[in-house]
Amino acid sequence: MSPVSDPRPARAGGRRRRTAVSLVLSTALAASACTVANSDSVTADGDALRVVLPEEPPTLEPCEASLTSTGVVVRSNITEPLTERHPGTGELEPKLATSWKRTSGTEWTYRIRKGVTFSDGSRFDAEDAAYSIDRAVNSELGCNVEGYVFGDTDLKVAAPDAHTLTVATPKADPILPLRLSFIEMVPTSTDAEKKVREPVGTGPYRIANWEPGLRLTLATNKRYWGRAPAYGSVDYQWRTEGSVRAAMIANDEVDVATSLSPEDGAGDAAEQYPNNETTALRMQVTEPPLDDRRVRQAINYAIDREGIVGSLFQGKAKAAAQLVPRGVVGYNESLQPWPTDLAKARRLLAEAEADGVDVDRSIRLISRTALFPKVDETVQVIQNQLNDLGLDIDIEMKDTAGSTEFQERPFPEDAGPYLMLIQHGNQAGDAAFSMDQYLLSKGYQSSGGTAAFDRKIGAAEAKTGAERQDALAEVFADEPDEIAQYAYVAHMYGVIALAPDVRYRPNSATGDEMRLAEFTPAD
Amino acid sequence: MFHFVRRRMLSSVLPLVAVLLGVFVLARLTGDPASLYLPESATPAQRAAFTERNGFDDSIWQQIADYFGGVFQLDFGESLRTGESAATMALRAFPATLQLAGATMLIAAAGAVVIGSWAAFRPNSLADRIASFLSMTAASVPDFWFAITGVWIFAVGLGALPTSGVSDGMLSWVLPVATLAIRPLGVLTQVVRGAMVSALSAPYVRLARSKGAGSVRVVSHHALRNAAAPALTVAGDLTVSLVNGAVVVETIFGWPGIGKLMIDSITGRDFAVLQAAVLLTAVTIFVLNIVIDVCYALLDARVRETATV
C-alpha cells in the first residue's frame, strides 16, 4: 500500500502509458543512434579517393563549370574540353581535339579526336562539339561560362564532317582557342532549353551516386578513351569549416582536403601553392572623393602590403603590383608594389583637400564574407591604415549576393563612394580575360576608365606572341598613372592537404579544376 | 481536450500566416537573385526573362497570392540553385534535424532530471554547488567552440570518434548531440533544481515523508511531478529552438538538416526553398507547442480543467 493515496483512479493505466512512452522514446533514440534520416550510410570503398570540399556543388551543369564549386568536380573529370591549358607552361594541350589552326582572320578549325564515346555509350563527334559550344555561348540558358569567357560575343559554329569543327568570331580573336578551352563537351542529347544537374561526359569518371547534402560518388567511366585513372572511384564530401576539413585528414577520414588556410591545422599534410588569385581594393572612380586620382594614389601609399602578407598571411602570399600573378601572359616582371609611405599619402590627400575635394566624406569598405582566409582581418587592417591616413572608412561585410550587387555592373545608384575588396583569379592564363572585366571603362567589374586607355587595352589584346606579352605588360605598367582604379594587395597562395598515401602536385588551377586523374597512390 | 487542441490549432493559423508573409517579404528585400544566377554579361533581355520566368516581375501582392495559391495545391516551387522541388529538398532535410533535436532533448532532459534532483535534494551542499557551477558553465559554453574543441580532442587527439558526417552509425551522433545538448542540459538542470527545491520543501512532501516514503519515492512520485511543469515549459522552448535549425552544429558536422538548408537558401537567394523550409519548421513548431500544452494539461489538473471548460 502506498503511504500517500493517489487522487487519480487510473493509476495502472498511467503506469502503462509511462512505460509505453519510455519504450517509444528508447526505441527512437536507439534508432536514431544508428542511421541519420535520408542517409544510406554509404562508405567509400577501399579503392576510392576520398575528397572533402568546402561546399557542395549546387549543380554539375558543365556550362556552369566556371563556378568554382561546380568546376572543381566537373572539369576534366566528368566532362572534358577540346583543349586543356597546362597550368605550368600555359600552353594549350590536345584533349578532345587533336589539332587546331587559324583558317582565316576570324575562323579557327579543329580536328576532333576519333574513338571517343560518352559515358552513356554514344559516340562523340564534331556535331556534339558544335552543339556544346552553341548551347553554352549562343543560347538563352544564361551559362556562367558565357559571361566569364565570351561576354557579348556570339560564335558561329559548324561541323562540316564528323571530325572537323569550325568556329568563327565576329572579329579576329587571337585567343579564341584559349576561350574555347573553358567549354566542356556534352552530347547533343543534353537538354538545350534547361540546365542539367547531372551531365553525361567523356571524362575518366561518371556520376555514380549523388545524395544531396551528404556525398557525391564518381565511378570510372569504363568507356574512357584515355588512360584509366589510378582510383576506381572518388567520394566527395563537403564541410564548411576549414579546421574540420583539416581534422578529417588527420583522422584518416579523407585523402584530400581543399581550400584550407595555414592556421586550419593540417600540419605536415598541408601543401601550399600559388593559386593565381590576386586580392585588390577597387575604388569607385566616379564617386567623390575617389574620383580624384590623388586620393586614390594616397590610398595606395597608405596600405602596408608587406605587413598584411607577413602578419595575416604568414608570408604565404606575395605583395602585388598588378592584377595577375607570374605565369599569366601579360604579367609585368618589372612592376614593384606601391611602397608604404604614409607621409606622402597624407600630402596627396592634403593637396586634394586644398583643391576642394571633400576628403572627409564617409567611404564604405565592402567585401564578401569568406572570400579568402583572413578576409575579415584584412579588411580591418586596411580600414585602420586608411583611417590613419585621415579617411573615414566604414566596413560592410556582405554575402555573395550582397557583394555581387556592388561588384558587378550595373552598380547600385546612390551607393556613395566605396572601396571593394575583391579577389580575382585568372585561370585562363592570359591577362586579356582580366583586363576586359576589370580595366575597360565599361568592364563588368570595372568602376571606370578612359577611352584612350580602352584603346590601349584593345590594341594590346589584338597582338599575338611576344608582342602581346609586352603590350599587355605595358597596360599594367600604365594603369597606376593613367587610371589608378586599384590598390593591389597580394598574390595569394592556396593550401591543400593530402593523406600520406596519396600523391598529387597542386598547381595554380587546383582550386578551380582538380584533375582526379593526376592523383595516384604512393608507391 | 479535443476542443482545447482545436482551439490551439485555430489560434496558430494567424501567426503561421504572419511568419510566412514576413519571410516572403523580407527574403525579397535581400536582393535580386538575377545577379547571382545570371552571368555578368547577361543582357537586360536575359535578366528580364529570368525575372519573368520566376515571377519576380509581378507585384508583391500577386507574388504572395501565387505563393499561397501554390501552397494550397502543395506546390512550393522549384529551387533556383538546384532545379529540384523545394518541398522535396525541405522534406529530405527535416527528418535529420528532428532526429538530432529529439536525441538531444532526451539526453538533456534525462541528465537534467537526475542532476537537478540530486542537487536539490541537499540544497547548498558541496554537491549542489558543484552541480550549479557546472550547469551554469554548460549553459554558457559557445557551441561553436565546444564543437571544434570536441573534434580536435575526441576525433583527432584520441581517435575515438569521427570528426563529422553521418556514415559511422552511432558514433556519428556523439559529437553533434553532445554539442547541442550541453546548453539545454545546463539550463534545464538549473530549472529542475530550482523547481525541485521548492517542491521538496512543500507540505505534501513533508506529509509523504512523515508517512514513511523513501527518498527515491518522494522525489520520483511526488516532488518531480510537481516540478515538471516549469521544466517542461523551458524544455519546450529549447526543443523549438533546436527544431528551428541547429545551424552551427549542422554546418560544422556536415549534418544534412534543415538549418543548413535554410542558411544555404538565404545566401543563395533561393526563395522557394527558404519558404518551404520555414513553412515546414513553423508548422512543426506550432504542433510542438500544442503537444507541450497538452502535456502541461496532463501534468496539471488546473490547466486541464481550464482547457476543457
Interface residues (C-beta under 8 A of the other chain):
Chain A: P3 V4 L25 A28 L29 S32 A33 C34 T35 V36 A37 N38 S39 S41 V42 T43 P58 T59 E140 G142 C143 N144 V145 E146 G147 Y148 F150 G151 D152 K194 K195 R197 P212 G213 L214 Q237 W238 R239 T240 E241 S243 V244 A247 M248 A250 N251 E253 G265 D399 T400 A401 G402 T404 E405 E408 R409 Q437 Y444 Q445
Chain B: T30 G31 D32 P33 S35 L36 Y37 L38 P39 E40 S41 A42 T43 Q46 A49 F50 R81 T82 G83 E84 M89 R92 A93 P95 A96 L98 Q99 G102 A103 L106 I148 V151 W152 A155 V156 G159 P162 T163 S164 G165 V166 S167 G169 M170 S172 W173 Y204 L207 A208 K211 G212 A213 R217 H222 T251 I252 F253 G254 W255 P256 K260 L261 I266 T267 G268 R269
